[in-house]
Amino acid sequence: MKTIRISIIIALTSLICSSCSSESGKETKTDAALYPAAWSDNLTTDMKSIAITLSKNHISGCGEFYYKKRLNRSSEFLVACTRTEGIWKHYLVWPKINEVTGPMALDGTITPPR
């Protein structure tokens, strides 16, 4: 009888834990899935607002930078910047709220801008 109770408790615990870990059916997306567009260095309003936000947040070493908009979020950008050829730093930038996080490591699914 005691063994049956323990088995039931273990079965219920695994059922509960498996539903918690699936996060309501959402799966983790890769960086490439979140930022599917090509890197851009076009002089647009977006680029100007990104440059201003980087400057206001005292981010240095971004003499050259490229950006990608996040899928379905027009105000979030992944930014790759460099001062030295081939050494890229990555930041998340939200110009509308003047916020920057990073530098951060990417998951390897996005290739460098050049």
N, CA, C and O atoms as a GROMACS GRO file, in nm:
protein
  456
    1MET      N    1   0.082  -0.119   0.000
    1MET     CA    2   0.000   0.000   0.000
    1MET      C    3   0.087   0.126   0.000
    1MET      O    4   0.059   0.222  -0.071
    2LYS      N    5   0.192   0.123   0.082
    2LYS     CA    6   0.283   0.237   0.090
    2LYS      C    7   0.355   0.258  -0.044
    2LYS      O    8   0.377   0.372  -0.083
    3THR      N    9   0.392   0.151  -0.113
    3THR     CA   10   0.459   0.158  -0.243
    3THR      C   11   0.368   0.220  -0.348
    3THR      O   12   0.413   0.297  -0.432
    4ILE      N   13   0.240   0.186  -0.343
    4ILE     CA   14   0.144   0.241  -0.438
    4ILE      C   15   0.130   0.392  -0.418
    4ILE      O   16   0.127   0.466  -0.516
    5ARG      N   17   0.124   0.438  -0.294
    5ARG     CA   18   0.113   0.582  -0.265
    5ARG      C   19   0.237   0.657  -0.316
    5ARG      O   20   0.225   0.764  -0.376
    6ILE      N   21   0.353   0.600  -0.292
    6ILE     CA   22   0.477   0.664  -0.338
    6ILE      C   23   0.479   0.671  -0.491
    6ILE      O   24   0.519   0.772  -0.548
    7SER      N   25   0.436   0.565  -0.558
    7SER     CA   26   0.431   0.563  -0.704
    7SER      C   27   0.335   0.669  -0.757
    7SER      O   28   0.365   0.736  -0.855
    8ILE      N   29   0.221   0.683  -0.693
    8ILE     CA   30   0.123   0.785  -0.734
    8ILE      C   31   0.181   0.925  -0.714
    8ILE      O   32   0.166   1.011  -0.801
    9ILE      N   33   0.246   0.947  -0.602
    9ILE     CA   34   0.306   1.079  -0.574
    9ILE      C   35   0.414   1.110  -0.679
    9ILE      O   36   0.420   1.222  -0.730
   10ILE      N   37   0.498   1.013  -0.711
   10ILE     CA   38   0.602   1.033  -0.811
   10ILE      C   39   0.541   1.064  -0.948
   10ILE      O   40   0.587   1.153  -1.018
   11ALA      N   41   0.436   0.989  -0.985
   11ALA     CA   42   0.370   1.011  -1.114
   11ALA      C   43   0.308   1.150  -1.122
   11ALA      O   44   0.322   1.219  -1.223
   12LEU      N   45   0.241   1.192  -1.015
   12LEU     CA   46   0.180   1.325  -1.013
   12LEU      C   47   0.286   1.435  -1.016
   12LEU      O   48   0.269   1.536  -1.085
   13THR      N   49   0.394   1.416  -0.943
   13THR     CA   50   0.502   1.515  -0.942
   13THR      C   51   0.562   1.530  -1.081
   13THR      O   52   0.587   1.642  -1.126
   14SER      N   53   0.587   1.417  -1.151
   14SER     CA   54   0.644   1.428  -1.285
   14SER      C   55   0.547   1.495  -1.381
   14SER      O   56   0.589   1.571  -1.468
   15LEU      N   57   0.418   1.467  -1.368
   15LEU     CA   58   0.319   1.530  -1.454
   15LEU      C   59   0.316   1.681  -1.432
   15LEU      O   60   0.314   1.758  -1.528
   16ILE      N   61   0.317   1.723  -1.308
   16ILE     CA   62   0.316   1.866  -1.275
   16ILE      C   63   0.443   1.933  -1.323
   16ILE      O   64   0.437   2.040  -1.384
   17CYS      N   65   0.558   1.872  -1.298
   17CYS     CA   66   0.686   1.931  -1.339
   17CYS      C   67   0.699   1.941  -1.490
   17CYS      O   68   0.753   2.039  -1.540
   18SER      N   69   0.652   1.841  -1.563
   18SER     CA   70   0.664   1.847  -1.709
   18SER      C   71   0.576   1.957  -1.767
   18SER      O   72   0.614   2.019  -1.866
   19SER      N   73   0.460   1.983  -1.708
   19SER     CA   74   0.375   2.090  -1.759
   19SER      C   75   0.432   2.227  -1.722
   19SER      O   76   0.413   2.323  -1.796
   20CYS      N   77   0.502   2.237  -1.610
   20CYS     CA   78   0.565   2.364  -1.571
   20CYS      C   79   0.680   2.398  -1.663
   20CYS      O   80   0.695   2.513  -1.703
   21SER      N   81   0.762   2.300  -1.697
   21SER     CA   82   0.881   2.327  -1.775
   21SER      C   83   0.851   2.360  -1.920
   21SER      O   84   0.934   2.420  -1.988
   22SER      N   85   0.733   2.322  -1.969
   22SER     CA   86   0.703   2.351  -2.108
   22SER      C   87   0.662   2.496  -2.128
   22SER      O   88   0.649   2.541  -2.242
   23GLU      N   89   0.641   2.570  -2.020
   23GLU     CA   90   0.609   2.713  -2.024
   23GLU      C   91   0.490   2.740  -2.115
   23GLU      O   92   0.496   2.823  -2.205
   24SER      N   93   0.381   2.668  -2.089
   24SER     CA   94   0.256   2.682  -2.164
   24SER      C   95   0.274   2.658  -2.314
   24SER      O   96   0.210   2.725  -2.395
   25GLY      N   97   0.358   2.564  -2.350
   25GLY     CA   98   0.376   2.529  -2.490
   25GLY      C   99   0.472   2.618  -2.565
   25GLY      O  100   0.498   2.594  -2.683
   26LYS      N  101   0.526   2.720  -2.503
   26LYS     CA  102   0.620   2.810  -2.571
   26LYS      C  103   0.757   2.744  -2.572
   26LYS      O  104   0.801   2.687  -2.472
   27GLU      N  105   0.823   2.753  -2.686
   27GLU     CA  106   0.959   2.702  -2.691
   27GLU      C  107   1.056   2.818  -2.703
   27GLU      O  108   1.021   2.924  -2.754
   28THR      N  109   1.177   2.798  -2.656
   28THR     CA  110   1.279   2.902  -2.662
   28THR      C  111   1.321   2.922  -2.806
   28THR      O  112   1.352   2.826  -2.876
   29LYS      N  113   1.321   3.047  -2.850
   29LYS     CA  114   1.361   3.077  -2.987
   29LYS      C  115   1.508   3.115  -2.991
   29LYS      O  116   1.562   3.170  -2.895
   30THR      N  117   1.571   3.086  -3.103
   30THR     CA  118   1.711   3.121  -3.122
   30THR      C  119   1.722   3.269  -3.155
   30THR      O  120   1.623   3.334  -3.190
   31ASP      N  121   1.843   3.322  -3.144
   31ASP     CA  122   1.866   3.461  -3.183
   31ASP      C  123   1.826   3.484  -3.328
   31ASP      O  124   1.766   3.586  -3.361
   32ALA      N  125   1.858   3.389  -3.416
   32ALA     CA  126   1.824   3.402  -3.558
   32ALA      C  127   1.674   3.407  -3.579
   32ALA      O  128   1.626   3.476  -3.669
   33ALA      N  129   1.598   3.334  -3.498
   33ALA     CA  130   1.452   3.337  -3.510
   33ALA      C  131   1.394   3.468  -3.458
   33ALA      O  132   1.295   3.519  -3.511
   34LEU      N  133   1.455   3.524  -3.354
   34LEU     CA  134   1.407   3.650  -3.298
   34LEU      C  135   1.444   3.770  -3.384
   34LEU      O  136   1.372   3.870  -3.388
   35TYR      N  137   1.558   3.761  -3.453
   35TYR     CA  138   1.609   3.871  -3.537
   35TYR      C  139   1.638   3.817  -3.677
   35TYR      O  140   1.755   3.804  -3.715
   36PRO      N  141   1.533   3.784  -3.756
   36PRO     CA  142   1.555   3.717  -3.884
   36PRO      C  143   1.603   3.807  -3.998
   36PRO      O  144   1.655   3.757  -4.097
   37ALA      N  145   1.587   3.937  -3.985
   37ALA     CA  146   1.625   4.028  -4.094
   37ALA      C  147   1.776   4.031  -4.114
   37ALA      O  148   1.853   3.993  -4.025
   38ALA      N  149   1.818   4.077  -4.230
   38ALA     CA  150   1.960   4.094  -4.257
   38ALA      C  151   2.013   4.212  -4.175
   38ALA      O  152   1.937   4.302  -4.139
   39TRP      N  153   2.143   4.212  -4.147
   39TRP     CA  154   2.205   4.325  -4.080
   39TRP      C  155   2.189   4.448  -4.168
   39TRP      O  156   2.198   4.438  -4.290
   40SER      N  157   2.166   4.563  -4.108
   40SER     CA  158   2.151   4.687  -4.183
   40SER      C  159   2.247   4.792  -4.128
   40SER      O  160   2.272   4.800  -4.008
   41ASP      N  161   2.300   4.873  -4.219
   41ASP     CA  162   2.376   4.990  -4.178
   41ASP      C  163   2.325   5.113  -4.253
   41ASP      O  164   2.394   5.213  -4.267
   42ASN      N  165   2.199   5.101  -4.301
   42ASN     CA  166   2.136   5.212  -4.372
   42ASN      C  167   2.114   5.330  -4.279
   42ASN      O  168   2.072   5.314  -4.165
   43LEU      N  169   2.144   5.447  -4.329
   43LEU     CA  170   2.125   5.568  -4.251
   43LEU      C  171   1.976   5.602  -4.250
   43LEU      O  172   1.926   5.670  -4.340
   44THR      N  173   1.909   5.554  -4.148
   44THR     CA  174   1.764   5.575  -4.134
   44THR      C  175   1.737   5.640  -3.998
   44THR      O  176   1.829   5.662  -3.919
   45THR      N  177   1.612   5.669  -3.974
   45THR     CA  178   1.572   5.720  -3.842
   45THR      C  179   1.608   5.620  -3.734
   45THR      O  180   1.649   5.658  -3.624
   46ASP      N  181   1.591   5.489  -3.764
   46ASP     CA  182   1.626   5.385  -3.667
   46ASP      C  183   1.774   5.394  -3.630
   46ASP      O  184   1.809   5.389  -3.512
   47MET      N  185   1.860   5.406  -3.732
   47MET     CA  186   2.004   5.411  -3.705
   47MET      C  187   2.039   5.534  -3.622
   47MET      O  188   2.121   5.526  -3.531
   48LYS      N  189   1.979   5.646  -3.654
   48LYS     CA  190   2.007   5.768  -3.578
   48LYS      C  191   1.963   5.753  -3.433
   48LYS      O  192   2.037   5.791  -3.342
   49SER      N  193   1.844   5.697  -3.411
   49SER     CA  194   1.796   5.681  -3.273
   49SER      C  195   1.880   5.579  -3.196
   49SER      O  196   1.900   5.594  -3.076
   50ILE      N  197   1.929   5.474  -3.265
   50ILE     CA  198   2.018   5.376  -3.201
   50ILE      C  199   2.148   5.444  -3.160
   50ILE      O  200   2.196   5.426  -3.048
   51ALA      N  201   2.206   5.522  -3.250
   51ALA     CA  202   2.333   5.592  -3.220
   51ALA      C  203   2.317   5.686  -3.101
   51ALA      O  204   2.405   5.692  -3.015
   52ILE      N  205   2.207   5.758  -3.096
   52ILE     CA  206   2.182   5.850  -2.984
   52ILE      C  207   2.168   5.772  -2.854
   52ILE      O  208   2.222   5.812  -2.751
   53THR      N  209   2.094   5.661  -2.858
   53THR     CA  210   2.074   5.579  -2.737
   53THR      C  211   2.206   5.519  -2.689
   53THR      O  212   2.232   5.516  -2.569
   54LEU      N  213   2.289   5.470  -2.780
   54LEU     CA  214   2.419   5.416  -2.741
   54LEU      C  215   2.503   5.525  -2.675
   54LEU      O  216   2.568   5.501  -2.573
   55SER      N  217   2.502   5.642  -2.732
   55SER     CA  218   2.580   5.754  -2.678
   55SER      C  219   2.529   5.796  -2.540
   55SER      O  220   2.609   5.815  -2.448
   56LYS      N  221   2.399   5.809  -2.524
   56LYS     CA  222   2.341   5.849  -2.395
   56LYS      C  223   2.370   5.748  -2.285
   56LYS      O  224   2.374   5.782  -2.166
   57ASN      N  225   2.390   5.622  -2.325
   57ASN     CA  226   2.419   5.516  -2.228
   57ASN      C  227   2.569   5.490  -2.215
   57ASN      O  228   2.609   5.388  -2.158
   58HIS      N  229   2.650   5.580  -2.268
   58HIS     CA  230   2.796   5.575  -2.255
   58HIS      C  231   2.857   5.446  -2.309
   58HIS      O  232   2.952   5.392  -2.253
   59ILE      N  233   2.799   5.396  -2.422
   59ILE     CA  234   2.854   5.277  -2.488
   59ILE      C  235   2.961   5.325  -2.585
   59ILE      O  236   2.932   5.403  -2.676
   60SER      N  237   3.083   5.279  -2.564
   60SER     CA  238   3.193   5.320  -2.652
   60SER      C  239   3.238   5.202  -2.737
   60SER      O  240   3.198   5.088  -2.713
   61GLY      N  241   3.320   5.230  -2.835
   61GLY     CA  242   3.370   5.123  -2.921
   61GLY      C  243   3.275   5.086  -3.033
   61GLY      O  244   3.283   4.977  -3.088
   62CYS      N  245   3.185   5.177  -3.066
   62CYS     CA  246   3.087   5.150  -3.172
   62CYS      C  247   3.106   5.246  -3.288
   62CYS      O  248   3.010   5.306  -3.336
   63GLY      N  249   3.230   5.260  -3.333
   63GLY     CA  250   3.256   5.346  -3.447
   63GLY      C  251   3.184   5.299  -3.571
   63GLY      O  252   3.147   5.380  -3.656
   64GLU      N  253   3.163   5.170  -3.581
   64GLU     CA  254   3.088   5.110  -3.691
   64GLU      C  255   2.986   5.016  -3.629
   64GLU      O  256   3.021   4.933  -3.545
   65PHE      N  257   2.860   5.028  -3.670
   65PHE     CA  258   2.762   4.933  -3.618
   65PHE      C  259   2.654   4.898  -3.720
   65PHE      O  260   2.625   4.973  -3.813
   66TYR      N  261   2.598   4.780  -3.699
   66TYR     CA  262   2.489   4.728  -3.780
   66TYR      C  263   2.377   4.692  -3.684
   66TYR      O  264   2.401   4.671  -3.565
   67TYR      N  265   2.255   4.685  -3.736
   67TYR     CA  266   2.142   4.656  -3.649
   67TYR      C  267   2.040   4.567  -3.718
   67TYR      O  268   2.033   4.560  -3.841
   68LYS      N  269   1.959   4.499  -3.635
   68LYS     CA  270   1.847   4.417  -3.680
   68LYS      C  271   1.729   4.447  -3.589
   68LYS      O  272   1.746   4.458  -3.467
   69LYS      N  273   1.610   4.461  -3.647
   69LYS     CA  274   1.489   4.477  -3.566
   69LYS      C  275   1.445   4.340  -3.517
   69LYS      O  276   1.459   4.239  -3.586
   70ARG      N  277   1.392   4.338  -3.395
   70ARG     CA  278   1.337   4.212  -3.344
   70ARG      C  279   1.203   4.185  -3.411
   70ARG      O  280   1.123   4.276  -3.433
   71LEU      N  281   1.180   4.060  -3.442
   71LEU     CA  282   1.055   4.018  -3.504
   71LEU      C  283   0.937   4.058  -3.416
   71LEU      O  284   0.935   4.026  -3.296
   72ASN      N  285   0.839   4.124  -3.472
   72ASN     CA  286   0.716   4.166  -3.403
   72ASN      C  287   0.738   4.266  -3.290
   72ASN      O  288   0.648   4.285  -3.208
   73ARG      N  289   0.852   4.331  -3.283
   73ARG     CA  290   0.876   4.435  -3.183
   73ARG      C  291   0.955   4.547  -3.251
   73ARG      O  292   1.078   4.542  -3.259
   74SER      N  293   0.885   4.645  -3.299
   74SER     CA  294   0.950   4.748  -3.381
   74SER      C  295   1.044   4.839  -3.302
   74SER      O  296   1.121   4.914  -3.362
   75SER      N  297   1.038   4.833  -3.171
   75SER     CA  298   1.122   4.925  -3.093
   75SER      C  299   1.241   4.858  -3.025
   75SER      O  300   1.307   4.920  -2.942
   76GLU      N  301   1.270   4.734  -3.060
   76GLU     CA  302   1.385   4.662  -3.003
   76GLU      C  303   1.481   4.624  -3.116
   76GLU      O  304   1.440   4.573  -3.220
   77PHE      N  305   1.609   4.650  -3.092
   77PHE     CA  306   1.711   4.622  -3.193
   77PHE      C  307   1.826   4.542  -3.134
   77PHE      O  308   1.867   4.564  -3.020
   78LEU      N  309   1.877   4.449  -3.214
   78LEU     CA  310   2.002   4.382  -3.184
   78LEU      C  311   2.108   4.462  -3.259
   78LEU      O  312   2.096   4.482  -3.380
   79VAL      N  313   2.210   4.508  -3.188
   79VAL     CA  314   2.314   4.591  -3.248
   79VAL      C  315   2.448   4.521  -3.235
   79VAL      O  316   2.484   4.472  -3.128
   80ALA      N  317   2.521   4.516  -3.346
   80ALA     CA  318   2.659   4.464  -3.347
   80ALA      C  319   2.749   4.582  -3.378
   80ALA      O  320   2.733   4.648  -3.480
   81CYS      N  321   2.844   4.607  -3.290
   81CYS     CA  322   2.934   4.720  -3.316
   81CYS      C  323   3.079   4.679  -3.298
   81CYS      O  324   3.111   4.584  -3.225
   82THR      N  325   3.165   4.753  -3.365
   82THR     CA  326   3.308   4.722  -3.361
   82THR      C  327   3.390   4.850  -3.368
   82THR      O  328   3.351   4.949  -3.430
   83ARG      N  329   3.501   4.844  -3.304
   83ARG     CA  330   3.604   4.946  -3.318
   83ARG      C  331   3.721   4.885  -3.394
   83ARG      O  332   3.793   4.953  -3.468
   84THR      N  333   3.738   4.755  -3.374
   84THR     CA  334   3.847   4.681  -3.438
   84THR      C  335   3.788   4.578  -3.533
   84THR      O  336   3.694   4.506  -3.497
   85GLU      N  337   3.840   4.572  -3.652
   85GLU     CA  338   3.794   4.479  -3.754
   85GLU      C  339   3.776   4.337  -3.699
   85GLU      O  340   3.870   4.278  -3.646
   86GLY      N  341   3.655   4.284  -3.712
   86GLY     CA  342   3.630   4.145  -3.675
   86GLY      C  343   3.599   4.118  -3.530
   86GLY      O  344   3.563   4.005  -3.496
   87ILE      N  345   3.612   4.216  -3.442
   87ILE     CA  346   3.578   4.197  -3.300
   87ILE      C  347   3.446   4.270  -3.275
   87ILE      O  348   3.443   4.393  -3.265
   88TRP      N  349   3.338   4.193  -3.265
   88TRP     CA  350   3.204   4.249  -3.253
   88TRP      C  351   3.153   4.240  -3.111
   88TRP      O  352   3.171   4.138  -3.044
   89LYS      N  353   3.089   4.345  -3.065
   89LYS     CA  354   3.016   4.345  -2.938
   89LYS      C  355   2.868   4.358  -2.973
   89LYS      O  356   2.832   4.430  -3.066
   90HIS      N  357   2.784   4.289  -2.897
   90HIS     CA  358   2.641   4.290  -2.926
   90HIS      C  359   2.563   4.349  -2.810
   90HIS      O  360   2.591   4.323  -2.693
   91TYR      N  361   2.466   4.429  -2.845
   91TYR     CA  362   2.380   4.496  -2.746
   91TYR      C  363   2.236   4.486  -2.790
   91TYR      O  364   2.205   4.474  -2.908
   92LEU      N  365   2.146   4.490  -2.691
   92LEU     CA  366   2.004   4.509  -2.719
   92LEU      C  367   1.976   4.655  -2.690
   92LEU      O  368   2.016   4.707  -2.585
   93VAL      N  369   1.909   4.721  -2.782
   93VAL     CA  370   1.886   4.865  -2.772
   93VAL      C  371   1.737   4.894  -2.790
   93VAL      O  372   1.673   4.844  -2.883
   94TRP      N  373   1.684   4.976  -2.699
   94TRP     CA  374   1.546   5.023  -2.704
   94TRP      C  375   1.548   5.176  -2.708
   94TRP      O  376   1.544   5.240  -2.603
   95PRO      N  377   1.555   5.236  -2.827
   95PRO     CA  378   1.565   5.382  -2.836
   95PRO      C  379   1.447   5.457  -2.775
   95PRO      O  380   1.465   5.565  -2.719
   96LYS      N  381   1.327   5.402  -2.784
   96LYS     CA  382   1.209   5.474  -2.733
   96LYS      C  383   1.214   5.496  -2.583
   96LYS      O  384   1.158   5.592  -2.531
   97ILE      N  385   1.283   5.406  -2.512
   97ILE     CA  386   1.293   5.422  -2.366
   97ILE      C  387   1.436   5.448  -2.321
   97ILE      O  388   1.466   5.447  -2.202
   98ASN      N  389   1.525   5.470  -2.419
   98ASN     CA  390   1.665   5.503  -2.391
   98ASN      C  391   1.736   5.398  -2.306
   98ASN      O  392   1.806   5.431  -2.211
   99GLU      N  393   1.717   5.270  -2.341
   99GLU     CA  394   1.778   5.160  -2.266
   99GLU      C  395   1.869   5.077  -2.355
   99GLU      O  396   1.844   5.058  -2.474
  100VAL      N  397   1.977   5.027  -2.293
  100VAL     CA  398   2.071   4.939  -2.361
  100VAL      C  399   2.112   4.830  -2.263
  100VAL      O  400   2.137   4.858  -2.145
  101THR      N  401   2.120   4.705  -2.310
  101THR     CA  402   2.179   4.598  -2.229
  101THR      C  403   2.293   4.538  -2.309
  101THR      O  404   2.289   4.531  -2.432
  102GLY      N  405   2.395   4.493  -2.238
  102GLY     CA  406   2.509   4.432  -2.305
  102GLY      C  407   2.637   4.498  -2.261
  102GLY      O  408   2.635   4.588  -2.177
  103PRO      N  409   2.748   4.457  -2.317
  103PRO     CA  410   2.756   4.361  -2.427
  103PRO      C  411   2.712   4.222  -2.384
  103PRO      O  412   2.721   4.184  -2.267
  104MET      N  413   2.665   4.147  -2.482
  104MET     CA  414   2.610   4.015  -2.455
  104MET      C  415   2.660   3.914  -2.556
  104MET      O  416   2.699   3.949  -2.668
  105ALA      N  417   2.658   3.789  -2.517
  105ALA     CA  418   2.697   3.680  -2.607
  105ALA      C  419   2.573   3.633  -2.682
  105ALA      O  420   2.464   3.625  -2.626
  106LEU      N  421   2.591   3.603  -2.808
  106LEU     CA  422   2.482   3.547  -2.888
  106LEU      C  423   2.491   3.396  -2.885
  106LEU      O  424   2.591   3.339  -2.840
  107ASP      N  425   2.385   3.330  -2.933
  107ASP     CA  426   2.381   3.183  -2.927
  107ASP      C  427   2.448   3.113  -3.045
  107ASP      O  428   2.445   2.990  -3.054
  108GLY      N  429   2.509   3.190  -3.135
  108GLY     CA  430   2.580   3.129  -3.248
  108GLY      C  431   2.496   3.109  -3.372
  108GLY      O  432   2.547   3.059  -3.472
  109THR      N  433   2.368   3.145  -3.369
  109THR     CA  434   2.282   3.125  -3.486
  109THR      C  435   2.281   3.245  -3.579
  109THR      O  436   2.223   3.239  -3.688
  110ILE      N  437   2.344   3.356  -3.539
  110ILE     CA  438   2.352   3.475  -3.623
  110ILE      C  439   2.498   3.497  -3.662
  110ILE      O  440   2.587   3.495  -3.577
  111THR      N  441   2.520   3.517  -3.791
  111THR     CA  442   2.656   3.543  -3.838
  111THR      C  443   2.690   3.691  -3.819
  111THR      O  444   2.599   3.774  -3.818
  112PRO      N  445   2.816   3.723  -3.806
  112PRO     CA  446   2.856   3.865  -3.792
  112PRO      C  447   2.815   3.945  -3.916
  112PRO      O  448   2.796   3.888  -4.023
  113PRO      N  449   2.802   4.075  -3.901
  113PRO     CA  450   2.757   4.157  -4.013
  113PRO      C  451   2.845   4.146  -4.138
  113PRO      O  452   2.794   4.148  -4.250
  114ARG      N  453   2.974   4.133  -4.120
  114ARG     CA  454   3.064   4.117  -4.235
  114ARG      C  455   3.190   4.046  -4.192
  114ARG      O  456   3.279   4.023  -4.273
   0.00000   0.00000   0.00000
